[in-house]
């Protein structure tokens, strides 16, 4: 797996220099490196590396310049060029020890992740769609909800990647048919979605057990995006 990750990094270096999502990819690579180096999480290394591969393939098939309005709603800047560690709001519960009972970590994770989603939603309410997104929405008004959800999803994942307390989480590239976030400690999964869409997510996830790379994720959680 070490060689495979190295090959993917070489491939990205050759084909994706200057890509708008290069910083996002760097974060996925860093997370894969951390998981690969941790014996307790090594079972998740293959999954993290596959996420890197999926992101590279998606980026290689997308425009390098902002010209395609249907694609670039997913590629615009999310302020990741400046890497400032995310800090929780005053009064937020501190991260429990990794040896804490599962229910303690599970509750803390849900609360912390919901903070990220709420912040992402507030950011969207302030900034709205990108110019390419607005053009896509004008061309297809029925796409507004999808475009909005995609921005909230992207903003939430961006801040999760900058939260040092969430180093054990694996994020999935957008539009990959798997959970948005996976906790490699409890093997729980989390999806940024709406209450209306939750039943559809459970259908994809076969109840409350989502299988990915041969690993069954025992518990699914909704992170309300609206």
ABEGO torsion letter per residue (X at the ends): XAAAAAAAAAAAAAAABGBAAAAAAAAAAAAAAAAAABAAAAAAAAAAAAAAAAAAAAAAABBABBABAAAAAAABBAGAABBBBBBBBBGBBBBBBAABBAAAAAAAAAAAAAAAAAAAAAAAAAAEBBAAAAAAAAABAAAAAAAAAAAAAAAAAAAAAABAAAAABBBBBBGBBBBABBBAAAGBBBBBBBAAAAAAAAAAAGEABBBBGGBBBABBBBBBAX
